[in-house]
Amino acid sequence: MGINALNSGELDMSLLAACTAPGMMRALMELRLREWGMAGNADDLYLVASELITNAVRSTPDLEIRVRLVREIGAVVLGVWDSSDAMPAVGPLVELSLDDIVPDARALDAGHDAGTGGRGLPIVQALSMECSVTKTEPYGKWVWAKVAV
């Protein structure tokens, strides 16, 4: 990750890749952003964090992931590491109308895929100043995004 960090107590932690990880990290990020005086306009960052952390959890369930939050002037860099060598994939973007949005009785069934996967990375790209993936040795990758706050 190319980071021009300010010396100000970055958030850097490892945690279990579990379904609770995105919410827990958003709460910890909010505390850190408040310390930095940057919490006011952080909604985009929280959404990016949810997407990247959820992807890491899905790639490496029940394994360790790592999350870093580093302050820059006018921005925050969020990096999420997981041990999978699989690169993030952007799903096909399909324009929807209101008629396409219907209740899905199976939406909460374990393992049910309504074909909605792959939409998170375009959201990350749209909300980030820049974002990328950096492979790590001997395995894994950092997926990171720089978000203005």
N, C-alpha and C positions, 0 to 999 in steps of 0.2 A: 504494500500500500504506500503510495506516495503521500506523505503527510507533512505539512508545515505546522507542527503543533506549538501552541503556546504552553509554557510551563505552568500548568494549572490543574493538576490532579485528574488525569484522564481516568475513565472508568474502564477497567480491564478485568474480566472475570470468566472463569470456566463454570459451566453448569451442565446438568443432565439434559439431553435432548428429549424433553417431555412436553406434553400439550400445555403445561403451565408456564413454560419458558417465555413465550412472547409477552404475556401479561406481567410476569414478574420483572422482566427487563424493562418494559415501558415504565413501570413504577420506579425502578431504580434510576432510569434515565431522567425521569421528571425531577427527582431529588437532586441529581447532579446538575441538570440544567438550571434549576432554581439557584443553586450555589453560584453558578456562573452568570446569573442574571439573564439567562437566555430562554426561559420557559414560556414566555408570552406568545411566541409565534412558532411553536414546535409541533403543531398537529401533523404537518407533512412528514416530519422526522419520525413521529410515532407510527404513522402508517407504513413508512419505509421499513422501520425496525420490525414491525409485525410481519411484513412480507418476507424479509430476509431471514429472520429467525424461524419462522414457520417452514420455509424451504429447508433450512438446515435440520430442523427436527424431522421433517419427512425423509430427508436423505439419510439420516443416521439415527433412527429411533433408539432411545435408551443408551446412546453412547454420549461421549462428552462433546460439547460445542464450546466455542469461545466467542465472547462479544467484547468489542472495544469501542469506546466512544471518546473521541479526541476533539478538543475545541480548537478552532482556527478563527481568524478574524472574520466575523460575519457568517460563519458556517460551522457545521459540525460534521466530522467524518465518522461514519458508523461502519465497522467491519465485523463480519460474522464468519467464523471459521468452522468448518466441519471436516471430518476425515474421509468423506466420499470423494472419489476422483471424478464422479459424474458431473459434467458441467451443467449449469442452469440452462433450461430450455424455455424459450418463449413459445407459448401456444398460439394457434392461429387466432387472429383478431376477427371477430364477427360482429357486424353492426346489428344491434337488437332494436326492436320496437317494443312498445308496451304490450302488444299482443303476444310477444315471445316470452314474456315473463309470467309464468304460471306456477302455482304451488306444486311442489314435488313431495309426494307422500313418503318417498324413501330418503329424503334429504338427511335425516338423522341416523340412518342405518349405517352401521360400521362397514367400511369398505366401499360404500356407494359412491360412484363417481358420475356426476351428472354432466360430464364433459366441460366443466367450468375451470379446470386446472390450466395453468399457464398464463393467466391474466395478470399475475402479480408483478412480473418483471417489467412489462410496459408501464405499469403504475410507478414503479421505482424509477424507471428512466425518465418519466414525465416530471416527477417531483424532485429529481436530483440535478445538481449542477454538473456532476459527472458521476459515473459509476462503472465498475469493471469487476473482473474476476482475476485473481492471481493464484496460480497453482503453487503448492508448497511441497517440499521434499521431506520425507520420502513419499508422502501421500497427502491428499486433502487439498483444500483451497480456501482462500479468503474471498468472500463476496463483499464488496464495499460500495458505499455511496456517500457522496459529499452533498449535504443539504444546507441550504441557506436558512438561518434562523435570525 
